[in-house]
């Protein structure tokens, strides 16, 4: 059981009614709270929760339309995303309780101050290195329009400007990260055909590839619903067409790929996590056609070449700058 869920269950008498659990972990919390429903934006968590609890957990970037009498927000990493989620929940909870739970090292005390916009928060519990806060919503805001919170910026690429649309919580929100900037300079001779942008974020790489190689069929994949929505908005802003998939890792990608291009994630929440990248290397061959290519950017300190070579074959370094490297390998 996730420690945040354990803290909630220490106060189980508060949560017996029509409750929405927003951003809940994929544990047994819904099993202990039979009247509760979940709202998830993490495709992996959603898949695991749906397998156990069916339609009691919904996936997306907006709260479920069904009414609820109280809500618990599991604190996300991004402050901008927390702002949106708290406003979205508080807009539905006039004179009703709103709870916030999170790890101390994840910034729960700082985030609890965000509750002050809607009432007077109080700390209910502190245990398992987590805290639980509660308030009654006295100043219910208008429901936020997610698209109005998007940050837009333009990349000046050799083939013209590319507009990027980034939603709260998406990696490198509102700006181009250094790794993707380097990879954008190393997209020559990407094999034509079906091409995957793995961990697409706001759709920077996938949109740039689709415009540069219009005859290729681009697929953009991310585990996060806000990233998936951002990618769709970026594609639309540039009049581009591509398939966008919400999935937990490379296993959710199609096969028969000519290339996989990626700025793969290696950090999740307050815990460092390399699993998505390592699984990508291990299973890339089963998604690539013969001589299909994996091309990615990574922090130079990460020991990726040996992992890539063990799975695919010789790993070539195409470029190195600003603490990042571009790697290329082909399926044997």
CORJO-V99833 format. One line per field, one symbol per residue. phi: phi as a letter, one per 40 degrees, with the letter a starting at -180 (. if undefined). Layout:
phi: ???
This chain:
phi: .cdcccccccbdccbcccbbbbgcccbcdcccbcccbbbbbbccccccccccbfccbbbibbcdcccacaabbcdccccccddccccccccbbdgbcbbbbaccccgccccccccccbibcaccaaafgbbbbaacccbccccccdccccbbabccbdchcbcbbbcdgcdfdgacccccdccccbbcfcdchcbbccgcfcgcccccccccbcccccbbbacbcccdccccccdccbfbbacbbcacgcccccbgccabbabccbbbgcbcabcccccdccbddcbccdgcbbbabadcccccdccccccbhdbbccaaafgbbbbbabcc
